Amino acid sequence: MEIGFRADFIIENKVIIELKSVEALSSIHYKQLLTYLKITGLRLGLLINFNEKLIKN
């Protein structure tokens, strides 16, 4: 993205994957992913926090 935003991964121009390693996800993390989706026109994004025992949490 040329306007200064940097998504962690964009897979096959279909999915944005945003990776975090924080105590708890906050609303700013969700807003960041939504902004990336709006800018790119993509419809699917995953927000993954690696500071959890299980990724599904």
PQR file of N, CA, C, O and H, with PARSE charges and radii, in Angstrom:
ATOM      1  N   MET A   1       0.850  -1.170   0.000 -0.4000 1.5000
ATOM      2  CA  MET A   1       0.000   0.000   0.000 -0.0000 2.0000
ATOM      3  C   MET A   1       0.897   1.235   0.000  0.5500 1.7000
ATOM      4  O   MET A   1       1.776   1.370   0.851 -0.5500 1.4000
ATOM      5  N   GLU A   2       0.685   2.083  -0.902 -0.4000 1.5000
ATOM      6  CA  GLU A   2       1.589   3.204  -1.112 -0.0000 2.0000
ATOM      7  C   GLU A   2       1.349   4.391  -0.182  0.5500 1.7000
ATOM      8  O   GLU A   2       2.120   5.350  -0.226 -0.5500 1.4000
ATOM      9  H   GLU A   2      -0.030   1.974  -1.594  0.4000 1.0000
ATOM     10  N   ILE A   3       0.328   4.366   0.646 -0.4000 1.5000
ATOM     11  CA  ILE A   3       0.017   5.544   1.463 -0.0000 2.0000
ATOM     12  C   ILE A   3       0.558   5.442   2.883  0.5500 1.7000
ATOM     13  O   ILE A   3       0.172   6.233   3.744 -0.5500 1.4000
ATOM     14  H   ILE A   3      -0.298   3.587   0.681  0.4000 1.0000
ATOM     15  N   GLY A   4       1.433   4.494   3.141 -0.4000 1.5000
ATOM     16  CA  GLY A   4       2.084   4.417   4.434 -0.0000 2.0000
ATOM     17  C   GLY A   4       1.585   3.320   5.348  0.5500 1.7000
ATOM     18  O   GLY A   4       2.209   3.056   6.376 -0.5500 1.4000
ATOM     19  H   GLY A   4       1.745   3.851   2.442  0.4000 1.0000
ATOM     20  N   PHE A   5       0.496   2.681   5.016 -0.4000 1.5000
ATOM     21  CA  PHE A   5       0.012   1.571   5.826 -0.0000 2.0000
ATOM     22  C   PHE A   5       0.744   0.309   5.410  0.5500 1.7000
ATOM     23  O   PHE A   5       1.046   0.117   4.232 -0.5500 1.4000
ATOM     24  H   PHE A   5      -0.011   2.896   4.181  0.4000 1.0000
ATOM     25  N   ARG A   6       1.028  -0.549   6.375 -0.4000 1.5000
ATOM     26  CA  ARG A   6       1.760  -1.777   6.087 -0.0000 2.0000
ATOM     27  C   ARG A   6       1.059  -2.969   6.735  0.5500 1.7000
ATOM     28  O   ARG A   6       1.193  -3.209   7.934 -0.5500 1.4000
ATOM     29  H   ARG A   6       0.783  -0.393   7.332  0.4000 1.0000
ATOM     30  N   ALA A   7       0.320  -3.698   5.931 -0.4000 1.5000
ATOM     31  CA  ALA A   7      -0.281  -4.935   6.425 -0.0000 2.0000
ATOM     32  C   ALA A   7       0.836  -5.961   6.573  0.5500 1.7000
ATOM     33  O   ALA A   7       1.794  -5.954   5.799 -0.5500 1.4000
ATOM     34  H   ALA A   7       0.211  -3.502   4.956  0.4000 1.0000
ATOM     35  N   ASP A   8       0.720  -6.833   7.551 -0.4000 1.5000
ATOM     36  CA  ASP A   8       1.758  -7.846   7.754 -0.0000 2.0000
ATOM     37  C   ASP A   8       1.833  -8.796   6.562  0.5500 1.7000
ATOM     38  O   ASP A   8       2.916  -9.037   6.029 -0.5500 1.4000
ATOM     39  H   ASP A   8      -0.058  -6.839   8.180  0.4000 1.0000
ATOM     40  N   PHE A   9       0.684  -9.337   6.141 -0.4000 1.5000
ATOM     41  CA  PHE A   9       0.646 -10.238   4.994 -0.0000 2.0000
ATOM     42  C   PHE A   9      -0.634 -10.001   4.209  0.5500 1.7000
ATOM     43  O   PHE A   9      -1.702  -9.785   4.783 -0.5500 1.4000
ATOM     44  H   PHE A   9      -0.196  -9.140   6.574  0.4000 1.0000
ATOM     45  N   ILE A  10      -0.512 -10.045   2.901 -0.4000 1.5000
ATOM     46  CA  ILE A  10      -1.679 -10.091   2.016 -0.0000 2.0000
ATOM     47  C   ILE A  10      -1.494 -11.345   1.178  0.5500 1.7000
ATOM     48  O   ILE A  10      -0.545 -11.451   0.400 -0.5500 1.4000
ATOM     49  H   ILE A  10       0.355 -10.220   2.435  0.4000 1.0000
ATOM     50  N   ILE A  11      -2.400 -12.284   1.340 -0.4000 1.5000
ATOM     51  CA  ILE A  11      -2.279 -13.594   0.707 -0.0000 2.0000
ATOM     52  C   ILE A  11      -3.153 -13.652  -0.538  0.5500 1.7000
ATOM     53  O   ILE A  11      -4.372 -13.499  -0.461 -0.5500 1.4000
ATOM     54  H   ILE A  11      -3.171 -12.198   1.971  0.4000 1.0000
ATOM     55  N   GLU A  12      -2.515 -13.875  -1.691 -0.4000 1.5000
ATOM     56  CA  GLU A  12      -3.193 -14.064  -2.976 -0.0000 2.0000
ATOM     57  C   GLU A  12      -4.189 -12.950  -3.285  0.5500 1.7000
ATOM     58  O   GLU A  12      -5.188 -13.189  -3.963 -0.5500 1.4000
ATOM     59  H   GLU A  12      -1.525 -13.999  -1.753  0.4000 1.0000
ATOM     60  N   ASN A  13      -3.935 -11.753  -2.804 -0.4000 1.5000
ATOM     61  CA  ASN A  13      -4.842 -10.610  -2.975 -0.0000 2.0000
ATOM     62  C   ASN A  13      -6.267 -10.936  -2.537  0.5500 1.7000
ATOM     63  O   ASN A  13      -7.234 -10.451  -3.124 -0.5500 1.4000
ATOM     64  H   ASN A  13      -3.123 -11.558  -2.253  0.4000 1.0000
ATOM     65  N   LYS A  14      -6.387 -11.770  -1.491 -0.4000 1.5000
ATOM     66  CA  LYS A  14      -7.700 -12.162  -0.985 -0.0000 2.0000
ATOM     67  C   LYS A  14      -7.847 -11.971   0.515  0.5500 1.7000
ATOM     68  O   LYS A  14      -8.930 -11.626   0.988 -0.5500 1.4000
ATOM     69  H   LYS A  14      -5.602 -12.164  -1.014  0.4000 1.0000
ATOM     70  N   VAL A  15      -6.780 -12.188   1.269 -0.4000 1.5000
ATOM     71  CA  VAL A  15      -6.851 -12.191   2.735 -0.0000 2.0000
ATOM     72  C   VAL A  15      -5.725 -11.338   3.308  0.5500 1.7000
ATOM     73  O   VAL A  15      -4.570 -11.470   2.904 -0.5500 1.4000
ATOM     74  H   VAL A  15      -5.901 -12.468   0.885  0.4000 1.0000
ATOM     75  N   ILE A  16      -6.068 -10.464   4.251 -0.4000 1.5000
ATOM     76  CA  ILE A  16      -5.066  -9.723   4.999 -0.0000 2.0000
ATOM     77  C   ILE A  16      -4.871 -10.426   6.331  0.5500 1.7000
ATOM     78  O   ILE A  16      -5.839 -10.729   7.028 -0.5500 1.4000
ATOM     79  H   ILE A  16      -7.006 -10.356   4.579  0.4000 1.0000
ATOM     80  N   ILE A  17      -3.626 -10.684   6.680 -0.4000 1.5000
ATOM     81  CA  ILE A  17      -3.311 -11.284   7.975 -0.0000 2.0000
ATOM     82  C   ILE A  17      -2.506 -10.260   8.759  0.5500 1.7000
ATOM     83  O   ILE A  17      -1.431  -9.836   8.336 -0.5500 1.4000
ATOM     84  H   ILE A  17      -2.839 -10.439   6.113  0.4000 1.0000
ATOM     85  N   GLU A  18      -3.042  -9.873   9.902 -0.4000 1.5000
ATOM     86  CA  GLU A  18      -2.381  -8.904  10.778 -0.0000 2.0000
ATOM     87  C   GLU A  18      -1.967  -9.636  12.046  0.5500 1.7000
ATOM     88  O   GLU A  18      -2.806 -10.203  12.746 -0.5500 1.4000
ATOM     89  H   GLU A  18      -3.915 -10.218  10.245  0.4000 1.0000
ATOM     90  N   LEU A  19      -0.672  -9.621  12.340 -0.4000 1.5000
ATOM     91  CA  LEU A  19      -0.132 -10.358  13.476 -0.0000 2.0000
ATOM     92  C   LEU A  19       0.197  -9.409  14.620  0.5500 1.7000
ATOM     93  O   LEU A  19       0.731  -8.319  14.412 -0.5500 1.4000
ATOM     94  H   LEU A  19       0.009  -9.160  11.771  0.4000 1.0000
ATOM     95  N   LYS A  20      -0.133  -9.845  15.828 -0.4000 1.5000
ATOM     96  CA  LYS A  20       0.168  -9.081  17.039 -0.0000 2.0000
ATOM     97  C   LYS A  20       0.741 -10.028  18.083  0.5500 1.7000
ATOM     98  O   LYS A  20       0.549 -11.242  18.012 -0.5500 1.4000
ATOM     99  H   LYS A  20      -0.567 -10.730  15.997  0.4000 1.0000
ATOM    100  N   SER A  21       1.441  -9.460  19.042 -0.4000 1.5000
ATOM    101  CA  SER A  21       1.883 -10.191  20.214 -0.0000 2.0000
ATOM    102  C   SER A  21       1.739  -9.235  21.398  0.5500 1.7000
ATOM    103  O   SER A  21       2.707  -8.633  21.862 -0.5500 1.4000
ATOM    104  H   SER A  21       1.597  -8.474  19.099  0.4000 1.0000
ATOM    105  N   VAL A  22       0.510  -9.120  21.863 -0.4000 1.5000
ATOM    106  CA  VAL A  22       0.170  -8.164  22.914 -0.0000 2.0000
ATOM    107  C   VAL A  22      -0.608  -8.873  24.024  0.5500 1.7000
ATOM    108  O   VAL A  22      -1.162  -9.954  23.824 -0.5500 1.4000
ATOM    109  H   VAL A  22      -0.276  -9.610  21.486  0.4000 1.0000
ATOM    110  N   GLU A  23      -0.635  -8.240  25.188 -0.4000 1.5000
ATOM    111  CA  GLU A  23      -1.368  -8.808  26.334 -0.0000 2.0000
ATOM    112  C   GLU A  23      -2.826  -9.065  25.995  0.5500 1.7000
ATOM    113  O   GLU A  23      -3.376 -10.125  26.293 -0.5500 1.4000
ATOM    114  H   GLU A  23      -0.185  -7.362  25.350  0.4000 1.0000
ATOM    115  N   ALA A  24      -3.441  -8.067  25.363 -0.4000 1.5000
ATOM    116  CA  ALA A  24      -4.845  -8.198  24.952 -0.0000 2.0000
ATOM    117  C   ALA A  24      -5.068  -7.316  23.739  0.5500 1.7000
ATOM    118  O   ALA A  24      -4.520  -6.217  23.648 -0.5500 1.4000
ATOM    119  H   ALA A  24      -2.994  -7.206  25.121  0.4000 1.0000
ATOM    120  N   LEU A  25      -5.872  -7.802  22.811 -0.4000 1.5000
ATOM    121  CA  LEU A  25      -6.209  -6.997  21.650 -0.0000 2.0000
ATOM    122  C   LEU A  25      -7.116  -5.852  22.091  0.5500 1.7000
ATOM    123  O   LEU A  25      -7.989  -6.029  22.941 -0.5500 1.4000
ATOM    124  H   LEU A  25      -6.317  -8.695  22.885  0.4000 1.0000
ATOM    125  N   SER A  26      -6.901  -4.694  21.511 -0.4000 1.5000
ATOM    126  CA  SER A  26      -7.747  -3.545  21.836 -0.0000 2.0000
ATOM    127  C   SER A  26      -8.504  -3.113  20.587  0.5500 1.7000
ATOM    128  O   SER A  26      -8.274  -3.637  19.497 -0.5500 1.4000
ATOM    129  H   SER A  26      -6.192  -4.550  20.820  0.4000 1.0000
ATOM    130  N   SER A  27      -9.393  -2.168  20.753 -0.4000 1.5000
ATOM    131  CA  SER A  27     -10.214  -1.717  19.631 -0.0000 2.0000
ATOM    132  C   SER A  27      -9.357  -1.128  18.508  0.5500 1.7000
ATOM    133  O   SER A  27      -9.741  -1.200  17.341 -0.5500 1.4000
ATOM    134  H   SER A  27      -9.580  -1.743  21.639  0.4000 1.0000
ATOM    135  N   ILE A  28      -8.222  -0.556  18.839 -0.4000 1.5000
ATOM    136  CA  ILE A  28      -7.354   0.023  17.798 -0.0000 2.0000
ATOM    137  C   ILE A  28      -6.824  -1.051  16.857  0.5500 1.7000
ATOM    138  O   ILE A  28      -6.616  -0.779  15.675 -0.5500 1.4000
ATOM    139  H   ILE A  28      -7.910  -0.497  19.787  0.4000 1.0000
ATOM    140  N   HIS A  29      -6.603  -2.251  17.350 -0.4000 1.5000
ATOM    141  CA  HIS A  29      -6.123  -3.344  16.504 -0.0000 2.0000
ATOM    142  C   HIS A  29      -7.194  -3.749  15.498  0.5500 1.7000
ATOM    143  O   HIS A  29      -6.891  -3.994  14.330 -0.5500 1.4000
ATOM    144  H   HIS A  29      -6.772  -2.472  18.310  0.4000 1.0000
ATOM    145  N   TYR A  30      -8.438  -3.819  15.944 -0.4000 1.5000
ATOM    146  CA  TYR A  30      -9.546  -4.152  15.046 -0.0000 2.0000
ATOM    147  C   TYR A  30      -9.756  -3.038  14.019  0.5500 1.7000
ATOM    148  O   TYR A  30     -10.003  -3.310  12.844 -0.5500 1.4000
ATOM    149  H   TYR A  30      -8.684  -3.620  16.892  0.4000 1.0000
ATOM    150  N   LYS A  31      -9.657  -1.787  14.464 -0.4000 1.5000
ATOM    151  CA  LYS A  31      -9.823  -0.647  13.555 -0.0000 2.0000
ATOM    152  C   LYS A  31      -8.712  -0.622  12.515  0.5500 1.7000
ATOM    153  O   LYS A  31      -8.951  -0.275  11.358 -0.5500 1.4000
ATOM    154  H   LYS A  31      -9.457  -1.566  15.418  0.4000 1.0000
ATOM    155  N   GLN A  32      -7.500  -0.987  12.920 -0.4000 1.5000
ATOM    156  CA  GLN A  32      -6.385  -1.040  11.984 -0.0000 2.0000
ATOM    157  C   GLN A  32      -6.670  -2.037  10.871  0.5500 1.7000
ATOM    158  O   GLN A  32      -6.477  -1.727   9.695 -0.5500 1.4000
ATOM    159  H   GLN A  32      -7.306  -1.269  13.859  0.4000 1.0000
ATOM    160  N   LEU A  33      -7.123  -3.222  11.229 -0.4000 1.5000
ATOM    161  CA  LEU A  33      -7.438  -4.236  10.225 -0.0000 2.0000
ATOM    162  C   LEU A  33      -8.582  -3.776   9.330  0.5500 1.7000
ATOM    163  O   LEU A  33      -8.531  -3.966   8.114 -0.5500 1.4000
ATOM    164  H   LEU A  33      -7.279  -3.474  12.184  0.4000 1.0000
ATOM    165  N   LEU A  34      -9.609  -3.176   9.913 -0.4000 1.5000
ATOM    166  CA  LEU A  34     -10.719  -2.671   9.105 -0.0000 2.0000
ATOM    167  C   LEU A  34     -10.262  -1.589   8.131  0.5500 1.7000
ATOM    168  O   LEU A  34     -10.741  -1.533   6.999 -0.5500 1.4000
ATOM    169  H   LEU A  34      -9.650  -3.022  10.900  0.4000 1.0000
ATOM    170  N   THR A  35      -9.357  -0.746   8.558 -0.4000 1.5000
ATOM    171  CA  THR A  35      -8.804   0.288   7.674 -0.0000 2.0000
ATOM    172  C   THR A  35      -8.075  -0.352   6.503  0.5500 1.7000
ATOM    173  O   THR A  35      -8.250   0.068   5.359 -0.5500 1.4000
ATOM    174  H   THR A  35      -8.969  -0.792   9.478  0.4000 1.0000
ATOM    175  N   TYR A  36      -7.259  -1.364   6.777 -0.4000 1.5000
ATOM    176  CA  TYR A  36      -6.544  -2.062   5.708 -0.0000 2.0000
ATOM    177  C   TYR A  36      -7.527  -2.684   4.718  0.5500 1.7000
ATOM    178  O   TYR A  36      -7.313  -2.631   3.507 -0.5500 1.4000
ATOM    179  H   TYR A  36      -7.117  -1.705   7.706  0.4000 1.0000
ATOM    180  N   LEU A  37      -8.597  -3.268   5.234 -0.4000 1.5000
ATOM    181  CA  LEU A  37      -9.601  -3.879   4.363 -0.0000 2.0000
ATOM    182  C   LEU A  37     -10.260  -2.820   3.477  0.5500 1.7000
ATOM    183  O   LEU A  37     -10.451  -3.046   2.282 -0.5500 1.4000
ATOM    184  H   LEU A  37      -8.771  -3.311   6.218  0.4000 1.0000
ATOM    185  N   LYS A  38     -10.603  -1.685   4.044 -0.4000 1.5000
ATOM    186  CA  LYS A  38     -11.235  -0.611   3.266 -0.0000 2.0000
ATOM    187  C   LYS A  38     -10.290  -0.071   2.200  0.5500 1.7000
ATOM    188  O   LYS A  38     -10.700   0.155   1.062 -0.5500 1.4000
ATOM    189  H   LYS A  38     -10.448  -1.501   5.014  0.4000 1.0000
ATOM    190  N   ILE A  39      -9.030   0.134   2.563 -0.4000 1.5000
ATOM    191  CA  ILE A  39      -8.060   0.690   1.620 -0.0000 2.0000
ATOM    192  C   ILE A  39      -7.825  -0.251   0.438  0.5500 1.7000
ATOM    193  O   ILE A  39      -7.735   0.191  -0.707 -0.5500 1.4000
ATOM    194  H   ILE A  39      -8.697  -0.050   3.487  0.4000 1.0000
ATOM    195  N   THR A  40      -7.727  -1.540   0.723 -0.4000 1.5000
ATOM    196  CA  THR A  40      -7.413  -2.513  -0.325 -0.0000 2.0000
ATOM    197  C   THR A  40      -8.647  -2.995  -1.079  0.5500 1.7000
ATOM    198  O   THR A  40      -8.533  -3.503  -2.194 -0.5500 1.4000
ATOM    199  H   THR A  40      -7.800  -1.898   1.654  0.4000 1.0000
ATOM    200  N   GLY A  41      -9.826  -2.840  -0.477 -0.4000 1.5000
ATOM    201  CA  GLY A  41     -11.036  -3.364  -1.097 -0.0000 2.0000
ATOM    202  C   GLY A  41     -11.229  -4.851  -0.849  0.5500 1.7000
ATOM    203  O   GLY A  41     -12.144  -5.466  -1.396 -0.5500 1.4000
ATOM    204  H   GLY A  41      -9.919  -2.428   0.429  0.4000 1.0000
ATOM    205  N   LEU A  42     -10.359  -5.427  -0.019 -0.4000 1.5000
ATOM    206  CA  LEU A  42     -10.507  -6.847   0.316 -0.0000 2.0000
ATOM    207  C   LEU A  42     -11.612  -7.013   1.354  0.5500 1.7000
ATOM    208  O   LEU A  42     -11.972  -6.061   2.046 -0.5500 1.4000
ATOM    209  H   LEU A  42      -9.616  -4.927   0.425  0.4000 1.0000
ATOM    210  N   ARG A  43     -12.151  -8.238   1.456 -0.4000 1.5000
ATOM    211  CA  ARG A  43     -13.276  -8.471   2.343 -0.0000 2.0000
ATOM    212  C   ARG A  43     -12.964  -9.400   3.512  0.5500 1.7000
ATOM    213  O   ARG A  43     -13.796  -9.572   4.403 -0.5500 1.4000
ATOM    214  H   ARG A  43     -11.859  -9.011   0.894  0.4000 1.0000
ATOM    215  N   LEU A  44     -11.778  -9.998   3.519 -0.4000 1.5000
ATOM    216  CA  LEU A  44     -11.450 -10.969   4.555 -0.0000 2.0000
ATOM    217  C   LEU A  44     -10.127 -10.618   5.214  0.5500 1.7000
ATOM    218  O   LEU A  44      -9.126 -10.374   4.539 -0.5500 1.4000
ATOM    219  H   LEU A  44     -11.102  -9.859   2.795  0.4000 1.0000
ATOM    220  N   GLY A  45     -10.135 -10.594   6.548 -0.4000 1.5000
ATOM    221  CA  GLY A  45      -8.920 -10.320   7.293 -0.0000 2.0000
ATOM    222  C   GLY A  45      -8.863 -11.154   8.563  0.5500 1.7000
ATOM    223  O   GLY A  45      -9.891 -11.441   9.176 -0.5500 1.4000
ATOM    224  H   GLY A  45     -10.947 -10.792   7.096  0.4000 1.0000
ATOM    225  N   LEU A  46      -7.667 -11.537   8.947 -0.4000 1.5000
ATOM    226  CA  LEU A  46      -7.452 -12.284  10.186 -0.0000 2.0000
ATOM    227  C   LEU A  46      -6.558 -11.466  11.101  0.5500 1.7000
ATOM    228  O   LEU A  46      -5.504 -10.983  10.686 -0.5500 1.4000
ATOM    229  H   LEU A  46      -6.832 -11.304   8.449  0.4000 1.0000
ATOM    230  N   LEU A  47      -6.982 -11.314  12.338 -0.4000 1.5000
ATOM    231  CA  LEU A  47      -6.200 -10.632  13.353 -0.0000 2.0000
ATOM    232  C   LEU A  47      -5.770 -11.701  14.355  0.5500 1.7000
ATOM    233  O   LEU A  47      -6.603 -12.262  15.067 -0.5500 1.4000
ATOM    234  H   LEU A  47      -7.838 -11.706  12.674  0.4000 1.0000
ATOM    235  N   ILE A  48      -4.479 -11.977  14.407 -0.4000 1.5000
ATOM    236  CA  ILE A  48      -3.966 -13.080  15.219 -0.0000 2.0000
ATOM    237  C   ILE A  48      -3.038 -12.524  16.289  0.5500 1.7000
ATOM    238  O   ILE A  48      -2.094 -11.791  15.995 -0.5500 1.4000
ATOM    239  H   ILE A  48      -3.802 -11.521  13.829  0.4000 1.0000
ATOM    240  N   ASN A  49      -3.328 -12.891  17.553 -0.4000 1.5000
ATOM    241  CA  ASN A  49      -2.497 -12.489  18.676 -0.0000 2.0000
ATOM    242  C   ASN A  49      -1.680 -13.698  19.135  0.5500 1.7000
ATOM    243  O   ASN A  49      -2.236 -14.688  19.610 -0.5500 1.4000
ATOM    244  H   ASN A  49      -4.095 -13.486  17.792  0.4000 1.0000
ATOM    245  N   PHE A  50      -0.360 -13.610  18.989 -0.4000 1.5000
ATOM    246  CA  PHE A  50       0.509 -14.723  19.367 -0.0000 2.0000
ATOM    247  C   PHE A  50       0.843 -14.744  20.856  0.5500 1.7000
ATOM    248  O   PHE A  50       1.601 -15.606  21.300 -0.5500 1.4000
ATOM    249  H   PHE A  50       0.092 -12.805  18.602  0.4000 1.0000
ATOM    250  N   ASN A  51       0.305 -13.832  21.617 -0.4000 1.5000
ATOM    251  CA  ASN A  51       0.539 -13.817  23.060 -0.0000 2.0000
ATOM    252  C   ASN A  51      -0.584 -14.570  23.781  0.5500 1.7000
ATOM    253  O   ASN A  51      -1.035 -14.151  24.847 -0.5500 1.4000
ATOM    254  H   ASN A  51      -0.311 -13.131  21.256  0.4000 1.0000
ATOM    255  N   GLU A  52      -1.020 -15.659  23.202 -0.4000 1.5000
ATOM    256  CA  GLU A  52      -2.051 -16.534  23.764 -0.0000 2.0000
ATOM    257  C   GLU A  52      -1.515 -17.958  23.794  0.5500 1.7000
ATOM    258  O   GLU A  52      -0.666 -18.323  22.981 -0.5500 1.4000
ATOM    259  H   GLU A  52      -0.654 -15.999  22.336  0.4000 1.0000
ATOM    260  N   LYS A  53      -2.001 -18.749  24.715 -0.4000 1.5000
ATOM    261  CA  LYS A  53      -1.577 -20.155  24.752 -0.0000 2.0000
ATOM    262  C   LYS A  53      -2.096 -20.910  23.540  0.5500 1.7000
ATOM    263  O   LYS A  53      -1.397 -21.756  22.983 -0.5500 1.4000
ATOM    264  H   LYS A  53      -2.691 -18.453  25.376  0.4000 1.0000
ATOM    265  N   LEU A  54      -3.327 -20.603  23.130 -0.4000 1.5000
ATOM    266  CA  LEU A  54      -3.926 -21.232  21.955 -0.0000 2.0000
ATOM    267  C   LEU A  54      -4.266 -20.146  20.940  0.5500 1.7000
ATOM    268  O   LEU A  54      -4.874 -19.136  21.294 -0.5500 1.4000
ATOM    269  H   LEU A  54      -3.895 -19.915  23.583  0.4000 1.0000
ATOM    270  N   ILE A  55      -3.885 -20.344  19.692 -0.4000 1.5000
ATOM    271  CA  ILE A  55      -4.142 -19.345  18.650 -0.0000 2.0000
ATOM    272  C   ILE A  55      -5.650 -19.105  18.491  0.5500 1.7000
ATOM    273  O   ILE A  55      -6.061 -17.984  18.191 -0.5500 1.4000
ATOM    274  H   ILE A  55      -3.392 -21.165  19.405  0.4000 1.0000
ATOM    275  N   LYS A  56      -6.472 -20.127  18.685 -0.4000 1.5000
ATOM    276  CA  LYS A  56      -7.918 -19.962  18.501 -0.0000 2.0000
ATOM    277  C   LYS A  56      -8.517 -18.978  19.501  0.5500 1.7000
ATOM    278  O   LYS A  56      -9.619 -18.476  19.278 -0.5500 1.4000
ATOM    279  H   LYS A  56      -6.139 -21.038  18.929  0.4000 1.0000
ATOM    280  N   ASN A  57      -7.818 -18.692  20.597 -0.4000 1.5000
ATOM    281  CA  ASN A  57      -8.309 -17.711  21.564 -0.0000 2.0000
ATOM    282  C   ASN A  57      -8.105 -16.317  21.029  0.5500 1.7000
ATOM    283  O   ASN A  57      -8.454 -15.343  21.696 -0.5500 1.4000
ATOM    284  H   ASN A  57      -6.923 -19.100  20.778  0.4000 1.0000
TER
END
